Amino acid sequence: MPHPHGCGAALPMKKLTFSRRQLLQAAVSASLLSPLGRAEILPGLNVLFGSVNTALLERHSKKLIIDSGELTATPDGGVAEWALYTHHHRDQASGARRLAAAGTRVVVPLKERRFFEDAQGFWDTADNILDHRYNFRPHLFSLRESVPVTTALQEGDSHAWEGLTFEVIDTPGHTDGSVTYVLDLDGNRVAFTGDLICGPGQIWEFYSLQKRFPGMRGDYWGFGGAVNEIKRSLDRVLEKRPDLLVPSHGEIIHNPAQAVAMLKENLDAAMDNFLKTAGWRISPTHVGEYPRDKPPFMLPALPAVSSPPWIRPVASTTWAIVANDKSVFLSDCGHPKAISELARMQAAGEIGAVEGLWITHYHDDHTEFVNVAKRQFGAKVYVQREMADIIENPTAYLMPCLFPESIRVDRVMEHGETFAWKEFRLTAFYFPGQTIYHDGLLVERDGYKVFFTGDSFTNWGVDDYCSQNRNFLGRGVGYQKCLQILLDTRPDMLLAAHWGPEPVSAHYLKMTAEIFDERERLFGKLFPQDNVNFGMDPSWIRAYPYRQNVLPGAPVVIEARVLNHSAKPMQISAELRLPDGWKPGSLAPEHEIPARTEGRIRLEAVAPLVPSRRRHVIGLAATVDGRPMGEFTEAIVNFLGS
């Protein structure tokens, strides 16, 4: 991310002679002096620094732009003749609709044409990917409204304009259909690379690289699955021997070969660390093609353990804690076989009343039949505080594997809160391992401790294989928090929802913590931000509620919820980007969000009396510490009676 720099004291002037290469590098360095504004990189080529880096070419009194971001007119108020886009993400193209309406002709990647031309159709059918979501490509970071496309280009095509030729090469990775435009200008070759790279050794964010490895059955397990594509695409760019890379985010790169080599090295080191604990490498149902020829060794499996007789498997992710009087306290209920098996066990006299039901996390394979269990058996639902809202209001969230039906929670537990049930002692913990919305339950009886870990651990690995689950890095968060809880509570065994009884040792917990310490450092090298989690967390700026149903003409409230991962306060302002027919509410003042805190900004609008469509998508734009982030996220409004 560009940052302003101060100037030193004036020095005596002397005549200097520079090579063309030195002059080019000086121009590039000057571009870093202004995080907002413009800089001339070559004669006739400026870069406008805003929510993205927009290239502006001026020739024969005409203008062409690449990746407009929020730009809706050229800086002088004029109309660009052409706008070229490297990929379909909303931060690249949020201004495209207004540009097209003003007369700008739009050029897009052929493989992503539909996300421009039929954006509204994409959102009309979005429930197919919002509920029970296990795939993430295309990303929901798409345009909210359709844009007319003049031309769609792919590998081998070119775009001619005013004596210049923009060569197109396919460079998938950040998105499946991303392209790079290569241009010879003033004796230099410039590559406009989108979000393949953002600086020497760095990318802008990692979560867009979630993609299944070959052989996997879904993107959900493919943490870093597009890393190899990124590397191959960068190599294809280097084959064109560019002098300069202009990325969508970050700095202008004047030594492409060195910058790319650093990025490939950093990506490999980070992924090698991840593969040391990747739980999917253990599971025969999820294993795909390894992203490295020789993936690193994992910790060997510990000797198997058996659960005590008072814990019984039911079906799929459901386990039963059985008391002396045969009454039952369940953990999770996500499969219909759990309901039929509980009914059978009751009829056979194997169990008595189903009194309680603990939910380890919100995923559909753990929650889909909880309401059935409540109705059929009278079970009371227990969850930990950080989990309660997503269980009761699931559609207010944009998360993977989401079961959209509300479940009423009967008892909300605080972190570390203990209660007695029959002859057992149960302690609730916030346990953000596999997902940020995850808890753990320590069950003790007769001096024996079993820790119900949901989906967070295997023998021996962890299940942080989906960026969209919001797995944070650092001491006191994510898996580091979970590992410390296990070290503090010293359970005799773990009970994994899918795997059953799992061994545990303090030595393994400490070794895993050391791997995660190194992981924080390695992934931190990939991003320009001051905390690694800005590059790992796709929802550090989010809209709440994500989905809501309203009547036409009704007032609508949406909160911007911003998680400041940084160790210092953050200044933030937010606003809603409204479809036609909406009336904006009053502007919210700028907020300061303390370090390591999620802040909330209340935003208001009034829906149209006669909506043009059943579903409207509202953009949520933010400015952080003076830097515009563009429409970072969105909220969906469905109209009742439409």
Summary of the structure (lengths in Angstrom):
residues: 642
radius of gyration: 26.7
end to end distance: 43.6
largest distance: 97.1
contacts: 2265
relative contact order: 0.09
helix: 24%
strand: 31%
